Amino acid sequence: MTDQSTLKKIFSFKTIAVVGLSPNISRPSSFVSTYMENKGYRIFPVNPRHNDIGNNKCYKGLIDIRQKIDIINIFRKSEHVLPIIDDSIKIGAKAIWMQDGILIENAKEIAEKNNLIIVMNDCIMRQHLSFKD
């Protein structure tokens, strides 16, 4: 369970890169991102298989995004996450959110060493729905 002070800080940010965003509206990455976009967050899809997802340009990787990104929301299998964390550090992200089922043993240590807020094995939409500011 993510504590309220961490959630307050994360939810004050406004840009989210969604790594592994699918154009399939039945996929969690799609409906979670649509929810966050409808709540006022700017979404940057990251998926090398697509040029656009919805009304948003899709990027091949985090380093291809030229805008400042606050939150990296990851919808990838755990074995693909460490390079995403490395790229998150390179682009100066403020937070990494790993969705349900994504746990990386040393990710917290890496993130904290680089002044990143990190949440693992939790759903950003579920937490936003229950968040009390």
C-alpha positions in Angstrom: 0.0 0.0 0.0 1.4 3.4 -1.0 1.3 6.0 1.7 -0.8 9.2 1.3 2.2 11.6 1.4 3.8 9.7 -1.5 0.5 9.7 -3.4 0.0 13.4 -2.8 3.4 14.2 -4.3 3.0 11.9 -7.3 -0.5 13.2 -8.1 0.7 16.8 -8.0 2.8 16.0 -11.1 1.1 16.5 -14.5 2.9 14.5 -17.3 3.0 10.7 -17.5 4.9 8.5 -20.0 3.2 5.2 -20.2 5.7 2.5 -21.2 3.9 -0.4 -22.9 0.7 1.5 -23.7 -1.6 -0.6 -25.9 -4.0 0.8 -28.4 -6.4 -2.0 -27.4 -9.0 -0.3 -25.2 -9.7 -3.5 -23.3 -6.0 -3.6 -22.0 -5.3 -2.2 -18.6 -2.6 0.1 -20.0 -5.3 1.7 -22.2 -8.1 2.2 -19.8 -5.8 3.3 -17.0 -4.2 5.9 -19.3 -7.5 7.1 -20.5 -8.7 7.5 -16.9 -5.6 9.5 -16.0 -5.9 11.7 -19.1 -9.5 12.4 -18.3 -8.3 13.6 -14.8 -6.0 16.2 -16.4 -2.7 14.4 -16.8 -0.9 14.7 -20.1 -0.1 11.2 -21.5 2.9 10.3 -23.6 2.6 6.7 -25.0 5.8 4.7 -25.3 5.5 1.6 -27.5 7.9 0.9 -30.4 5.2 -0.9 -32.4 3.0 2.2 -32.9 3.2 5.7 -34.3 0.1 7.0 -32.6 -2.2 5.7 -29.9 -5.5 7.5 -29.6 -4.9 11.1 -30.3 -1.3 11.0 -29.0 2.0 10.5 -30.8 3.6 7.3 -29.7 7.3 7.3 -28.9 9.8 4.4 -29.5 11.4 5.0 -26.1 11.6 7.4 -23.2 14.6 9.2 -24.5 12.7 10.1 -27.7 10.3 12.3 -25.7 11.4 16.0 -25.9 9.0 17.3 -23.2 9.7 17.0 -19.5 8.1 13.9 -18.0 7.2 13.6 -14.4 5.9 10.1 -14.0 7.0 6.9 -15.8 4.0 4.4 -15.6 5.3 1.0 -16.6 3.1 -1.8 -18.1 5.9 -4.2 -19.0 7.0 -7.5 -17.6 9.5 -7.3 -14.7 12.4 -8.6 -16.8 12.1 -5.5 -19.1 12.0 -2.8 -16.3 15.6 -2.1 -15.3 16.5 -0.5 -18.7 13.3 1.6 -18.3 14.5 2.7 -14.9 17.9 3.7 -16.4 16.1 5.8 -19.1 13.9 7.3 -16.5 17.0 8.5 -14.6 18.5 9.8 -17.9 15.5 12.0 -18.8 15.1 13.4 -15.2 11.8 11.8 -14.4 10.5 12.4 -10.8 8.6 9.2 -10.2 8.4 5.6 -11.5 5.1 3.7 -11.1 5.2 -0.1 -11.7 1.7 -1.5 -12.1 0.2 -4.6 -10.4 2.5 -7.6 -10.6 5.7 -5.7 -11.4 8.3 -6.1 -8.7 12.0 -5.6 -9.1 14.2 -6.5 -6.1 16.8 -3.7 -6.4 14.6 -1.1 -8.1 13.8 0.8 -4.9 17.5 1.1 -4.1 18.3 2.4 -7.6 15.4 4.8 -7.6 16.2 6.3 -4.2 19.9 6.6 -5.0 18.8 8.8 -8.0 16.1 10.8 -6.1 13.2 9.1 -7.8 9.9 8.3 -6.1 9.1 4.7 -6.8 5.9 2.6 -6.4 5.8 -1.1 -7.2 3.0 -3.7 -7.6 0.2 -1.1 -7.4 -2.3 0.4 -9.8 -2.1 4.2 -10.4 -5.8 4.4 -11.3 -7.0 2.5 -8.3 -4.9 4.7 -6.0 -6.1 7.8 -7.7 -9.7 6.7 -7.4 -9.3 6.3 -3.6 -6.9 9.2 -3.0 -8.2 11.8 -0.6 -6.2 15.1 -1.0 
